């Protein structure tokens, strides 16, 4: 009986030893799994288009820029991301006053990026705060620069200097951000749309139409004045030319008559009878036509010549 008890106790001790081996193996497996999970959960990847910020008890201890695989201290350190790529922010639409005291609605956007994550975290704290500051600087600068221009210079494409305004606004906003060390920069600022407020849109359009009509009438009046001046100058020139031509014609005519008189006198002196006959025939051309009725004495020299009688 005692021997049976001893055998039984030995068997129970052997079974318990086997159980201990299994328990030890299970514990090592569990610890290994825990270590693997902790290792995997504390590994992180830095991508090309982002910064990784390592914080320890809330304080920034490291900022990683180069892409690759990294690890953090479990339970002590936390990891957050800040984008490195360019981002677009639509500035809220707002009213501004132009130089000529007109109200217009401005809608613009800004393209920006993070240059220095340390400065951003130190001064702006969060990406949202940095974006808000940038939007404030952008709007105030756009309002200031457009306030130096008249309304028609802003909306008229031919007179627009909007391109240079965009560049100037970008430069000013960057200088303000750099001064306050927010760690961000603006790549570009663009005005998308300029509209009139609804309450004065119609009145401005009416005034613009009136101004255009007044300008058109002014141009028409100037054109009429120039036309009248040209007509007067032309009439004066024509009269001067006609007067000169008439004077020249009188001179030429008098010279011709003088020459003709000389020819007549020369011809008369050479053959007076022929000249007399020629003058008589020339008078017939002017005094006799198909309707002419001539009454003269039958024995007159004129009648004898007409009848063909000769001495």
C-alpha positions in Angstrom: 0.0 0.0 0.0 2.8 2.4 0.9 4.6 1.4 -2.3 1.5 2.2 -4.3 1.4 5.7 -2.8 5.0 6.3 -3.6 4.5 5.3 -7.2 1.5 7.5 -7.4 3.3 10.5 -6.0 6.2 10.0 -8.5 3.8 9.9 -11.4 2.1 13.1 -10.2 5.5 14.8 -9.9 6.5 13.7 -13.4 3.2 15.0 -14.8 3.6 18.3 -13.1 7.2 18.7 -14.4 5.8 18.1 -18.0 3.2 20.8 -17.3 5.8 23.2 -16.1 7.8 22.7 -19.4 4.7 23.5 -21.4 3.9 26.6 -19.3 7.4 27.9 -19.7 7.3 27.5 -23.5 3.9 29.2 -23.6 5.2 32.1 -21.5 8.2 32.5 -23.9 5.9 32.5 -26.9 3.7 35.1 -25.3 6.6 37.3 -24.4 8.0 37.0 -27.9 4.6 37.9 -29.4 4.4 40.9 -27.1 7.9 42.1 -28.0 7.1 41.6 -31.7 3.8 43.5 -31.5 5.6 46.3 -29.5 8.4 46.4 -32.1 5.9 46.5 -35.0 3.7 49.1 -33.4 6.6 51.4 -32.7 8.1 51.2 -36.2 7.1 54.0 -38.6 7.9 54.9 -42.2 8.9 58.5 -43.3 7.6 59.2 -46.8 9.1 61.6 -49.4 6.3 64.1 -49.0 6.2 64.5 -45.2 8.0 65.4 -42.1 7.8 63.1 -39.0 7.7 64.9 -35.6 8.9 62.8 -32.6 7.5 64.0 -29.2 8.6 62.8 -25.8 6.2 63.6 -23.0 4.7 66.3 -25.3 8.0 68.0 -26.2 9.5 67.8 -29.7 12.7 65.9 -29.5 13.3 65.1 -33.2 12.1 65.9 -36.7 12.9 63.4 -39.4 12.9 64.6 -43.0 14.7 61.8 -44.9 12.5 59.0 -46.0 13.0 55.5 -44.5 12.1 53.1 -41.7 12.5 54.3 -38.1 11.6 53.3 -34.6 10.4 55.2 -31.5 10.5 54.4 -27.8 7.3 52.7 -26.8 4.9 54.4 -24.3 7.3 57.4 -24.1 7.4 58.9 -27.6 4.7 59.7 -30.1 4.9 60.4 -33.8 2.9 62.9 -35.9 3.1 63.9 -39.6 3.4 67.3 -41.2 3.0 67.5 -45.1 6.1 68.6 -47.1 4.2 69.1 -50.4 2.5 72.3 -51.6 -1.1 72.9 -50.4 -3.9 75.1 -51.6 -6.0 77.3 -49.3 -9.1 79.2 -50.5 -9.2 82.5 -48.7 -12.8 83.3 -47.7 -14.6 85.7 -50.0 -14.8 89.2 -48.6 -15.6 92.9 -49.5 -13.0 95.5 -50.0 -13.0 99.2 -51.0 -11.2 100.4 -54.1 -9.4 103.7 -54.5 -12.5 105.3 -56.1 -14.6 104.2 -53.1 -16.4 101.3 -54.8 -17.1 98.0 -52.9 -16.1 94.8 -54.6 -16.1 91.1 -53.6 -12.7 89.4 -53.8 -12.2 85.7 -54.0 -8.6 84.5 -54.0 -6.5 81.5 -53.1 -2.9 80.8 -51.9 -0.5 78.0 -52.6 1.8 77.3 -49.6 4.1 74.8 -48.0 5.9 74.1 -44.7 9.6 75.0 -44.8 10.6 74.6 -41.1 8.5 72.3 -39.0 10.3 73.4 -35.8 9.3 77.0 -36.2 5.8 76.0 -37.2 5.4 74.0 -34.0 7.1 76.6 -31.8 5.1 79.6 -33.0 2.0 78.4 -34.7 1.6 75.2 -32.8 -0.6 73.5 -35.4 -1.0 73.4 -39.1 -4.5 74.9 -38.8 -3.2 77.9 -36.9 -0.4 78.5 -39.4 -2.9 78.3 -42.3 -5.2 80.8 -40.4 -2.3 83.3 -40.0 -1.4 83.0 -43.7 -5.0 83.6 -44.7 -5.1 86.7 -42.5 -1.9 88.1 -44.0 -3.1 87.3 -47.5 -6.5 89.0 -47.2 -5.1 92.1 -45.5 -2.4 92.5 -48.2 -4.8 92.0 -51.0 -7.2 94.5 -49.5 -4.3 97.0 -49.1 -3.0 96.6 -52.6 -6.3 96.6 -54.4 -7.3 99.6 -52.4 -4.7 101.6 -54.2 -6.4 100.9 -57.6 -9.6 102.2 -59.2 -12.4 99.8 -59.9 -12.0 99.9 -63.7 -8.2 99.2 -63.3 -9.1 96.0 -61.4 -11.8 94.6 -63.7 -10.6 95.9 -67.1 -8.3 93.3 -68.7 -6.6 96.0 -70.9 -5.7 98.1 -67.9 -5.3 95.3 -65.4 -2.1 95.0 -63.4 -3.3 92.0 -61.5 -0.3 89.9 -62.5 2.1 92.3 -60.8 -0.3 92.5 -57.8 -0.3 88.8 -57.3 3.5 88.8 -57.3 3.6 91.7 -54.9 1.1 90.2 -52.5 3.1 86.9 -52.5 6.2 88.8 -51.6 4.6 90.8 -48.8 2.9 87.8 -47.2 6.1 85.8 -47.2 7.9 88.7 -45.5 5.2 88.8 -42.8 5.4 85.0 -42.3 9.1 85.1 -42.1 9.1 88.0 -39.6 6.9 86.0 -37.2 8.8 82.8 -37.9 5.8 80.6 -38.7 7.9 78.2 -40.7 5.8 78.3 -43.8 6.0 80.2 -47.1 3.6 81.1 -49.8 4.4 80.0 -53.3 1.7 81.9 -55.1 -1.3 84.1 -54.4 -4.0 84.4 -57.1 -7.2 86.4 -57.4 -9.9 84.0 -58.8 -12.8 86.4 -59.1 -13.8 90.0 -58.6 -17.5 90.8 -58.3 -19.8 93.5 -57.2 -21.9 93.1 -54.1 -25.5 92.4 -55.0 -26.9 95.5 -53.4 -25.0 97.9 -55.6 -24.3 95.9 -58.7 -27.2 97.4 -60.7 -26.3 101.0 -59.8 -22.7 100.5 -60.7 -23.7 98.9 -64.0 -26.0 101.9 -64.7 -23.3 104.4 -63.8 -20.8 102.5 -66.0 -23.2 102.6 -69.0 -23.8 106.3 -68.4 -20.1 107.0 -68.3 -19.5 105.0 -71.5 -22.3 106.9 -73.2 -20.9 110.2 -72.1 -17.4 109.2 -73.4 -19.0 108.1 -76.7 -20.8 111.4 -77.0 -17.5 113.2 -76.3 -15.8 111.3 -79.0 -18.6 112.0 -81.5 -18.4 115.7 -80.6 -14.7 115.7 -81.2 -15.2 113.9 -84.5 -17.8 116.4 -85.6 -15.5 119.3 -84.7 -12.6 117.7 -86.6 -14.9 117.0 -89.6 -16.0 120.7 -89.7 -12.4 121.9 -89.4 -11.4 119.6 -92.3 -14.4 120.7 -94.4 -13.6 124.4 -93.8 -9.9 123.9 -94.6 -10.9 122.0 -97.8 -13.4 124.7 -98.9 -10.8 127.4 -98.3 -8.2 125.5 -100.3 -10.6 124.9 -103.1 -11.6 128.6 -103.3 -7.9 129.6 -103.3 -7.2 127.1 -106.0 -10.2 128.3 -108.1 -9.3 131.9 -107.6 -5.7 131.2 -108.7 -6.9 129.2 -111.7 -9.3 132.0 -112.7 -6.5 134.6 -112.4 -4.2 132.4 -114.5 -7.0 131.9 -117.0 -7.5 135.6 -117.3 -3.8 136.1 -117.9 -3.7 133.4 -120.5 -6.9 134.6 -122.1 -5.6 138.2 -122.4 -2.3 136.9 -123.8 -4.3 134.8 -126.4 -6.5 137.8 -127.3 -3.4 139.9 -127.7 -1.8 137.3 -129.9 -5.1 136.9 -131.9 -5.2 140.7 -132.4 -1.7 140.6 -133.7 -2.7 137.8 -136.1 -5.8 139.7 -137.2 -3.9 142.9 -137.8 -1.2 141.1 -139.7 -3.9 139.3 -141.8 -5.8 142.5 -142.5 -2.7 144.3 -143.6 -1.9 141.6 -146.1 -5.3 141.2 -147.7 -8.0 143.6 -146.4 -10.7 142.2 -148.7 -10.2 138.6 -147.5 -10.1 139.8 -143.9 -13.4 141.6 -144.4 -15.0 138.6 -146.0 -13.7 136.3 -143.1 -15.1 138.7 -140.5 -18.4 138.8 -142.3 -18.6 135.0 -142.5 -17.7 134.7 -138.8 -20.6 137.0 -138.0 -22.9 134.7 -139.9 -22.0 131.9 -137.5 -23.2 133.9 -134.6 -26.3 135.6 -136.1 -27.8 133.1 -138.4 -29.2 129.6 -137.6 -32.2 127.5 -138.8 -34.7 129.7 -137.0 -33.3 133.0 -138.2 -35.5 135.3 -140.3 -33.6 138.1 -142.1 -35.2 141.2 -143.5 -32.9 143.4 -145.5 -32.9 145.5 -148.7 -32.7 143.5 -151.8 -29.9 145.6 -153.1 -27.7 145.5 -149.9 -24.3 144.0 -150.1 -25.2 141.5 -147.4 -28.2 140.3 -149.5 -26.2 140.1 -152.7 -23.5 138.0 -150.9 -26.2 135.7 -149.5 -27.8 135.4 -153.0 -24.4 134.6 -154.5 -24.2 137.7 -156.6 -20.7 138.9 -157.2 -19.4 141.9 -159.1 
